[in-house]
Amino acid sequence: MIPRLKKFPKIINQHLKKEEFLEEHNRLSPIDLKATISLLSRFRVEKASLFKTDDWPMDKIRRPFILWLTSLPWDKKKV
């Protein structure tokens, strides 16, 4: 029998708070893509058009956040 990987439940279209989004993003991300609250705040200011409410829906925000995060210079990621 082939061992199966443990499946984590997907969080799709949930209305998460910033802290919950951060926790889930960091759980799913490798070390070089880990984020902080200050980075999330900066992302929200720079990409305000993505946010219609105060929610952080994982399925709509995470991909643009990763693209934005990877475009930052290394020294700006630790701010």
Buried (B, 14 or more C-beta within 10 A) or exposed (E): EEEEEEEEEEBEEBEBEBEBBBEBBEEEBEEEBBBEEEBBEBBBEEBEEBBEEEBBBBEBBBEEBBEBBEEBEEEEBEE
